[in-house]
Amino acid sequence: MAIEQTKYDPSKHSDVEKIKVDSNYLRGTITPSLENPVTGALADDDLMLIKFHGSYQQDDRDLRNERRKQKLEPLYSFMIRARIPGGVASSEQYIQMAQLATQYSSGSLRLTTRQAYQWHGVFKRNLKKTIAGINHSMLDTIAACGDVNRNVMSNPLPETSQVHAEIFDWTKKISEHLLPKTSAYHEIWLDGEKVASSQNEVVEPIYGQTYLPRKFKIAIAVPPYNDVDVFANDLGFIAIVEDEKLIGFNVVVGGGMGSSHGDDTTYPRVGDVIGFCTLEQVLAVSENVVKVQRDFGNREVRKHARLKYTIDTLTLPVFQQKLHEYQGFELAAAKPYEFKHNGDRYGWFEDENGNWHLTLYIHSGRIVDTDEKKLFTGLLEIAKIHDGEFRISPNQNMIISNIKPKVKAKVEKLIKEFDISIGETETPARLNSIACVAFPTCSLAMAEAERYLPDFMDKLEVLLEKYSLSEQSINVRMTGCPNGCGRPFLGEIGMVGKAPGKYNLYLGASHKGHRLNKIYRENINEQQILEALEPLLKDYSENKQTEEYFGDYVIRANHIKAVTNGLDFHA
């Protein structure tokens, strides 16, 4: 029996909804599109469907004009994203990921803010080979993108290793439970046996024929660390640990970062804590939050289709009532918790078993060899002698994890040989900076981000040093557009691309991730940004209270209003 979407009239659904209905559970015409030798692109409808399989079509925007002059189509290629719950992969898997990057993509890997690997610059002829290679490593790209639950995040390295192991298990369980059940992925990419399905068969018991109205994100945070930015997710779980034992999770719903310039009906939102669930209830809560969003999310206007808008349309009490009806039980009252830290802990850390963990600083998550540094080569050499894990942090950094004592000296030698940063020479502001990919591959980018952030940080650090703030931790987030991939609206200093060389400047987010920032100046260039920040940093240096963060100070000093509710973001 087909699953009924109860909230919106199917006749008014967006074109994307119709593509999903007609796709035969995400198959579409992807296979013949891949085989078409005339173009490097896929058919238009397949561009939406391929996201469910973990890929986006892109083109090199640096070359667009030149290729247009030569009467050539854009240089199309594909970004591929792996699904890696909690960001944990073995050294052997890392080696295979790096080999695929060398063989089929741009020769670099990118670590995302959702703890996943991305490959850029994969041409259509190599798309199937790359995805098959990822699967051969015992990872996959299923649901890494698309209108489904995406990669589930969790704290990569809490202080208590036993609790971490248990939480990592829950990360995997949630991810597997919410995977699409269609066999399309295995048919298309792994030459699996084609399965004929009848129209009345329930192929997707959780998602239904039209899947979700938009993407869906889940994260698990372990206090006192909020490195996953749990309040930025559609669904969040805050681990409650008593007497060193995990007893359950506080449940957070309705977070999301995306917005659109000039459209005040779109806005970022931090999630609401709605109660506590036991370990036995985790999968039921996960599934039924998804189902409420499936049935009541906006399928007419995609920019209003995330869970945050569903909640604000229904109101939070009505959403909670629906959730309780769907899952058959009410959540208990939320339990006390406290977040004290939002970023990564760099350098060496020894766990209770005597193994070592090393957190590296990776600028904007880009693992690449340059004329100055051979980071890609260096990490690959470390992987060859290390039999533990490579863990991706939620802040685009890498943790070489479970290093055996006998191997530690060899790893240290390679770190020095390849000049790999462990956060010793960078300022706290640089270590807490994040940028999205933006140009040249992202089709949505309006301004630079990843390529520009280092230069901007050089100039910002001059101001920080001038006002004796070089050791002050400040979250800096830069994105090429307002879609929120780098969580810009949680930056104490947030810059969102408006046009080439121009950004909206946002201030006032909480350093701990529970409060949005607010626009301070609109459509300004680098010089104007620095001119706007300098008096604020001077004021902060002279008048801040002990241990007061910059985001908190600009609100206390009335430089900007606090935003705790997405509906007030534009007010």
C-alpha positions, -999 to 999 in steps of 0.1 A, spaced: 0 0 0 14 34 -10 23 58 18 1 89 18 16 124 20 -12 141 40 -3 177 42 0 191 6 -20 186 -26 0 164 -50 -13 184 -80 6 213 -66 39 195 -59 71 209 -73 87 194 -104 113 176 -83 85 157 -66 72 146 -100 107 135 -110 109 113 -79 75 97 -85 84 89 -121 119 76 -113 109 41 -104 125 45 -70 155 65 -80 164 47 -112 153 72 -137 174 71 -169 207 73 -151 221 42 -168 215 54 -204 227 88 -193 260 74 -182 263 55 -215 256 86 -237 290 95 -253 278 128 -268 280 149 -236 298 149 -203 265 157 -186 236 136 -175 200 141 -185 182 169 -167 159 148 -145 188 125 -136 207 154 -121 182 154 -92 182 116 -89 219 111 -89 221 131 -56 204 102 -38 233 81 -50 258 104 -35 268 127 -64 263 161 -79 271 172 -114 293 203 -115 315 222 -140 347 242 -137 334 278 -135 369 292 -140 368 277 -176 332 286 -185 338 317 -205 368 303 -224 349 272 -233 319 292 -243 341 312 -267 354 280 -282 318 268 -286 323 239 -262 300 227 -236 310 234 -200 337 211 -186 313 189 -167 325 166 -139 310 151 -108 315 155 -70 311 122 -52 305 121 -14 309 90 7 286 81 36 308 75 66 287 75 99 307 94 125 335 101 101 354 69 110 373 49 84 402 25 87 437 33 75 432 7 47 400 25 37 418 58 37 445 44 14 418 33 -10 401 66 -8 433 84 -17 441 60 -45 407 67 -61 414 104 -58 447 99 -77 432 76 -103 399 92 -111 395 126 -96 414 158 -90 442 142 -70 428 156 -37 403 146 -10 380 170 8 368 165 43 333 179 48 316 195 78 294 164 79 324 141 85 325 127 49 350 124 21 344 142 -12 360 137 -45 359 165 -70 365 165 -108 353 130 -116 344 128 -152 313 109 -163 333 80 -178 349 74 -144 318 79 -122 308 43 -121 343 31 -115 348 55 -86 316 46 -69 323 9 -73 358 15 -59 343 32 -28 320 2 -23 349 -22 -27 365 -5 4 334 -14 24 321 22 24 294 36 1 278 68 -12 241 58 -6 221 87 6 251 110 10 230 136 -8 194 139 -18 160 142 -1 168 115 26 186 113 58 223 120 51 255 111 68 249 108 106 274 128 126 288 122 160 316 134 183 348 118 168 368 116 200 352 122 234 373 118 266 356 86 275 364 59 250 339 34 261 311 59 258 324 69 224 323 34 212 287 30 222 277 63 207 295 54 175 275 22 174 243 43 176 255 66 148 258 36 126 225 21 137 206 53 129 223 57 96 216 21 85 180 22 98 172 53 77 189 42 45 167 40 14 157 4 7 154 6 -31 178 -17 -50 185 10 -76 219 19 -62 232 -16 -65 217 -21 -99 232 11 -114 266 13 -98 275 -23 -88 258 -42 -117 234 -58 -92 205 -79 -103 175 -58 -115 145 -62 -93 111 -58 -108 87 -41 -83 49 -39 -85 32 -5 -82 15 -16 -50 47 -29 -33 61 -9 -4 96 -5 -16 104 23 8 86 16 42 100 48 58 103 72 29 75 62 5 76 68 -33 85 105 -30 110 103 -2 114 134 19 105 170 8 142 180 13 174 168 28 175 157 64 205 158 88 212 141 121 240 146 146 249 132 180 267 155 205 285 144 236 286 172 263 307 192 271 316 192 234 292 205 207 317 200 179 289 186 157 268 218 160 239 197 171 214 226 170 221 231 132 206 197 124 170 186 116 173 160 143 199 160 171 207 138 200 225 151 230 241 122 249 232 119 286 259 101 306 255 93 343 282 75 363 301 70 331 272 52 315 252 63 285 215 63 296 199 80 266 196 112 247 179 146 248 161 151 215 166 183 194 145 191 164 142 218 137 177 230 131 190 241 97 213 266 82 200 274 47 186 307 37 181 328 5 193 363 -1 164 388 -4 138 363 8 128 369 44 105 338 43 137 317 44 160 317 74 184 296 95 171 281 127 186 265 158 168 233 170 146 230 200 151 205 228 118 186 231 126 159 256 146 128 265 145 93 250 160 61 263 184 40 243 155 16 234 136 45 219 163 60 197 155 43 164 118 48 169 123 86 175 146 88 145 122 70 122 91 89 133 106 124 132 114 115 96 79 103 90 63 134 103 85 154 81 77 131 52 39 136 56 38 173 66 68 189 49 62 214 21 64 196 -12 53 227 -32 81 251 -25 115 234 -20 131 264 -3 104 260 24 107 222 26 131 216 55 119 204 89 125 238 104 97 253 83 74 223 89 78 229 127 72 267 124 42 261 102 26 235 124 40 251 156 62 232 179 35 219 202 15 205 172 47 189 158 53 173 192 18 160 193 21 145 158 54 129 168 39 113 199 10 99 178 34 85 152 58 68 177 31 57 202 48 72 233 57 106 247 93 117 254 103 122 290 115 156 302 149 167 290 178 161 313 204 187 323 235 191 301 261 218 294 282 225 264 316 242 270 334 237 237 326 239 200 358 232 181 385 206 178 412 197 203 445 197 184 476 178 189 483 145 208 459 128 232 465 95 250 434 74 259 428 51 288 441 21 268 475 37 261 468 44 225 474 79 210 451 102 189 465 131 169 442 159 156 456 177 126 446 211 112 434 208 76 426 241 60 389 239 49 393 202 48 413 201 16 439 173 15 460 182 -15 497 185 -25 509 220 -33 543 235 -41 545 245 -5 532 214 13 527 177 4 498 170 27 481 144 5 514 124 1 522 128 38 489 114 51 491 86 26 526 77 40 512 78 75 483 55 65 508 29 53 523 25 87 493 31 109 467 3 115 441 24 134 416 48 120 414 81 102 385 101 117 370 132 102 361 159 126 329 180 122 352 210 116 369 196 85 400 183 103 416 149 105 422 127 136 447 99 132 432 77 158 443 47 179 480 51 171 499 23 188 528 34 212 553 15 190 542 35 159 540 69 176 576 80 169 573 70 132 541 91 129 558 120 146 587 118 121 563 119 91 544 148 106 576 168 108 589 156 74 558 167 55 553 198 77 517 187 86 500 211 111 489 199 145 477 234 154 508 246 172 516 276 150 481 287 139 460 312 159 429 299 177 408 320 152 423 302 122 419 269 139 382 277 144 376 288 109 355 269 83 349 276 46 327 258 20 341 247 -14 325 276 -34 344 284 -66 353 269 -90 331 238 -88 299 248 -68 272 260 -91 255 279 -63 286 300 -52 283 337 -56 318 345 -40 350 327 -31 353 308 2 378 280 5 404 296 -18 400 330 -2 397 322 35 435 319 42 441 354 28 413 369 48 425 352 79 460 367 74 445 402 75 421 394 104 450 381 124 468 414 120 438 431 137 437 404 164 474 409 171 470 447 172 444 444 199 461 416 219 435 390 208 458 366 190 451 339 216 413 345 216 392 317 202 367 332 177 346 311 153 349 324 117 327 309 90 328 318 53 306 305 26 301 314 -11 263 315 -8 236 314 19 228 277 16 247 271 48 271 242 39 298 257 62 273 266 90 279 303 85 250 315 106 267 299 137 299 319 132 308 346 157 321 362 125 301 349 96 307 360 59 282 349 33 289 355 -4 267 380 -22 287 386 -54 323 382 -65 344 399 -37 313 409 -18 299 394 14 272 399 40 288 402 74 270 385 103 279 388 140 267 375 174 265 337 172 272 317 203 307 302 204 290 271 218 266 268 189 232 274 204 225 310 191 224 323 155 242 354 143 226 384 127 234 406 97 257 435 106 267 449 72 254 439 38 272 434 4 306 447 14 342 439 3 372 428 22 384 463 31 349 472 44 346 440 64 379 447 81 370 483 87 337 472 103 354 446 125 383 468 137 364 490 161 345 461 174 376 441 181 392 471 198 361 476 219 361 438 228 397 439 238 392 468 261 359 459 277 354 421 275 347 402 307 368 373 319 363 343 295 337 362 275 335 352 238 333 377 210 298 366 199 285 372 234 303 405 238 289 422 207 254 414 220 261 426 256 276 458 242 245 463 220 264 462 188 238 437 175 207 420 188 206 384 199 188 359 177 175 327 194 146 321 170 149 317 133 117 337 128 136 367 143 166 363 120 155 391 97 138 413 123 
